[in-house]
Amino acid sequence: MKNDENAQRATFDYHTANEGERNAYKGTPLSPDTPLHETLTLELSVVAAQLAEAACKARDGDREATRAHIAHAVALLRGQASLGLSDARVPSNLETHIARGGIPAWQMRRVFAHVDANLYRRIPIRELARLLGISASHFCRAFKSTSGVSPRYYVQRRRIEVAQGLMLTTSESLSSIAVGCGMSDQAHFTRSFHRIVGETPHIWRRTRLGALKKWPGLVCVSDDGRE
């Protein structure tokens, strides 16, 4: 019982922006009220970020990582949820992977959609568990059994993926992108980004924009890379 109560109090980020900051970003692509065409544009920007990663890995001679990022981009284009690339156990097709004690694919899609619609704010574990009518502790176990990654990792990774897309296709500052993706501030964003990606957001943005200059018309960010 105590463990369950602790899980219910847990959230998928360390801090969050204050109410005024969150309201200021209700018009971003991360808002639940975003028009469909803007949602599709955002998702394509996430795909572009994965292709940029693939280009950089190919330049470095890392064939395995190159293939992984391309496969990830293709999965996103097919409408499959992003589960990240760091865990080899992550299934490429949830339709055919429902582990014993796991979550059915249609329910996982419901969770993924809810996360995407609410990335701009704090997302308590109990909120996602309530979508499926189960306890928070049961949800955490079942989610990891199905996906191979924890709910916390999935949401953090999804925040970073969306941020990567915005970093490549807009001239928004890192601080604006950070708050729009549910981070409390740029420092929180930098720590999380570095932990998951292995680079700071500033270095990642500069390097990938350099790689994408070889693909005219793909990048919308300003030429001076203003941040």
Secondary structure, 3 states (H helix, E strand, C coil): CHHHHHHHHCECCCCCCCHHHHHHCCCCCCCCCCCHHHHHHHHHHHHHHHHHHHHHHHHCCCHHHHHHHHHHHHHHHCCCCCCCCCCCCCCCCHHHCCCCCCCCHHHHHHHHHHHHHCCCCCCEHHHHHHHHCCCHHHHHHHHHHHHCCCHHHHHHHHHHHHHHHHHHHCCCCHHHHHHHCCCCCHHHHHHHHHHHHCCCHHHHHHHHHHHHCCCCCCCCCCCCCCC
